[in-house]
Amino acid sequence: METTMGARWGMPAFGLLMGAVLFAASAVGGQPWVGLGMFAVMAIYSAVLLVFGGRSETVAVLRGQPADERLASFNLAATAVAGFVAILVALGGFLWQIANGQSGSDFALVAASAGIGYVVALLWFRWRG
């Protein structure tokens, strides 16, 4: 029962915690209303995970509880697509900034982190497998 309860509340609690962190960072930066909006988005996400988590396999995957290997493979594929999109945005942002005479260093840092993370993970899995 404890494992089920922890699994059910884990991701929604993390969502609320992240909402609070986003709000705090935004408030410190002088934009508390923006932070309140970000907290609201995370609170709605957490509520969806709680309300629909037991009824929907998709929401269960979002909550970190895939029911079977098929859903776990969907989660893995979706994570890979999201990473690919993030890398494309980082590279595109870098190119856009350097084409407009800016340094592009913020985007370069994200793109380099993704590339290094990929190589390290590939080597790790190759070594472990």
PyMOL commands that set and color helices and strands:
alter all, ss='L'
color gray80, all
select helices_A, chain A and resi 2-28+32-52+57-62+69-99+105-128
alter helices_A, ss='H'
color red, helices_A
deselect
rebuild
show_as cartoon
